[in-house]
Amino acid sequence: MAKSTKGTIKEGKSRTPVVTILGHVDHGKTTILDRIREARVQSSEAGGITQKVSVFTVQIPGKDQEVTFVDTPGHEAFDLMRSRGGIIADIVLLIVAANDGVQPQTKESIEIINMSEAKPIVVINKTDLPNIDVEKVKRDIVNSGLQIEGFGGDVPVVEVSGRTGDGIKELLDLILLVSEVEGLRDDIQLPKGITGKVFVLESIKDEFKGNVSSVILIQGDLCQGNWFGYKFNEKLYIEKIKGLITEEGGNLCLLECGCGGKIIGLTNLLELGTEGYILEKNDKKLLESVLKIDRQEVSDSDEFSIEDFFASNEKEDDEGGELNVIVKSSSEGSLEAIKNTLSKIVEDDFTVKILDSGVGNITLKDVEFAMLSKAIVLGFEVQIEAGVADYAKQNKVLVKTYDVIYRIFEEIKEALSVMALPQETEEEIGDAVIRAIFTLSDGGVVLGSRVDKGIMKQDCKVYVVRDDEIVGESKIKSLRINKDKVSEVKAGFECGIQLSDSIEAREGDKVYCYKKV
């Protein structure tokens, strides 16, 4: 991973896979990583529990391949960091202890996995302990919403022991296999003058190194000394990367796509989720243009509306469904009242599913969770924390706040009504009147017609109507003007219409043509 020469972007080259570790506290996530990188991190952490996000790239023993691991805290206080890790990962390892089974953060991690495009692998740890029931653990995982191999699903399962090292080699082989199947490549085009893009996982202020940001390189290459551009507190900054180090503090001079490391010496303590760009030179206009493009995608209107939300989150084509919501309120009393009423609202078999709720202002965590779960954030008598509204708009998350409680329920009912609308409907595009009926030598029937309005179009659906009653429906099999086949006939022209199905039409009947929209 550490190289002495500056790298260049090669379109389509393979890249290092990013693997996030998820799971409940004390289920052995860091111990497994200790085995993989032959470190002793877990014993040095407070209480043996990971308190921060760490990112490091390791060489797989016996292979000419690297894997980047993102270790996320397992305690419930760190759910936001876990969700961010799930966003940027190619592969997610769900660590479940064989002696403890599915726990609250296990279930939350499963939710993150199911909402992510990352490929999951279930790792059952501590299999060296006595009196364990691995099959029960697997059943509990399935019951919690993750369909694993051997239980009707396709999510692979590996049994390991972080303490003894059993199964670790098999786990690494499986990670490389999944990575190979996915065909991960650095093939996203960057604007001219931009050589890389990073995602910030965490930032801390170090007593000796100053501001330190843990990053994943998600496109291109990054070198010590490169120009680095980012936005902080609505201002643009471009400065040279003074230092690049590993998780353990070793020096790096180059990161390649998919690799992780730490940037040191930046002026500002970068916020979680910040996207930074590697520039060939100190070009503020270029950085402004890149960030302007990113913003323009969501800035065409002042507000992200309910219509925008449904346009960007198409519902499944089935009967009924649920609208995911996150509720924040100013007090426990009003929160319970809102949740109770929302749970009773039903519109055309569509209901409300409350994914999360709490007392207090709407935070970045709420928006992050809504982004993952395709939910609406509802706030009653609360504020939206600084910068969160812009972040929500940029990521197409609908956030609504209210001072009158009944308006919440009115708008949710309207939203459910929108969800209940069919995704596909019919739109009339023309009509014609039948003037003569001809029978062909093969028994086929041609309706000699004149188009009165709009167009008649081949393969479109038609209704044959007599005295305001539908006598039949079919599709236009073919259209002819004189002897020439045509795909459509406009108003004012006469044509022959042949239908796919036999309908007992008469002279004077009307033919209405529809298209699906």
HELIX and SHEET records of a PDB file:
HELIX    1   1 LYS A   29  ARG A   37  1                                   9    
HELIX    2   2 GLN A   42  SER A   44  5                                   3    
HELIX    3   3 ALA A   46  GLY A   48  5                                   3    
HELIX    4   4 GLU A   76  PHE A   78  5                                   3    
HELIX    5   5 ASP A   79  ILE A   88  1                                  10    
HELIX    6   6 PRO A  104  MET A  115  1                                  12    
HELIX    7   7 VAL A  134  ASN A  143  1                                  10    
HELIX    8   8 ILE A  168  GLU A  182  1                                  15    
HELIX    9   9 LYS A  284  GLN A  296  1                                  13    
HELIX   10  10 ILE A  306  SER A  312  1                                   7    
HELIX   11  11 GLU A  332  LEU A  342  1                                  11    
HELIX   12  12 LEU A  364  SER A  373  1                                  10    
HELIX   13  13 VAL A  388  GLN A  394  1                                   7    
HELIX   14  14 ILE A  405  ALA A  420  1                                  16    
SHEET    1   A 2 LYS A  13  SER A  14  0                                        
SHEET    2   A 2 ARG A 185  ASP A 186 -1                                        
SHEET    1   B 6 SER A  54  GLN A  59  0                                        
SHEET    2   B 6 GLU A  66  ASP A  71 -1                                        
SHEET    3   B 6 VAL A  18  GLY A  23  1                                        
SHEET    4   B 6 ILE A  91  ALA A  97  1                                        
SHEET    5   B 6 LYS A 119  ASN A 125  1                                        
SHEET    6   B 6 VAL A 157  GLU A 159  1                                        
SHEET    1   C 7 LYS A 235  LYS A 240  0                                        
SHEET    2   C 7 TRP A 227  PHE A 232 -1                                        
SHEET    3   C 7 GLU A 275  LEU A 279 -1                                        
SHEET    4   C 7 ILE A 194  ASP A 206 -1                                        
SHEET    5   C 7 GLY A 210  GLY A 220 -1                                        
SHEET    6   C 7 GLY A 260  ILE A 264 -1                                        
SHEET    7   C 7 GLY A 243  ILE A 245 -1                                        
SHEET    1   D 2 LEU A 222  CYS A 223  0                                        
SHEET    2   D 2 LEU A 254  LEU A 255 -1                                        
SHEET    1   E 5 VAL A 346  GLU A 347  0                                        
SHEET    2   E 5 PHE A 350  VAL A 359 -1                                        
SHEET    3   E 5 GLY A 321  SER A 329  1                                        
SHEET    4   E 5 ILE A 376  PHE A 380  1                                        
SHEET    5   E 5 VAL A 399  TYR A 402  1                                        
SHEET    1   F 7 ASP A 484  VAL A 486  0                                        
SHEET    2   F 7 GLU A 469  ILE A 481 -1                                        
SHEET    3   F 7 LYS A 461  ARG A 466 -1                                        
SHEET    4   F 7 LYS A 510  LYS A 516 -1                                        
SHEET    5   F 7 GLU A 426  THR A 439 -1                                        
SHEET    6   F 7 VAL A 445  LYS A 457 -1                                        
SHEET    7   F 7 GLU A 488  LYS A 490 -1                                        
SHEET    1   G 3 ASP A 484  VAL A 486  0                                        
SHEET    2   G 3 GLU A 469  ILE A 481 -1                                        
SHEET    3   G 3 GLU A 494  LEU A 499 -1                                        
END                                                                             
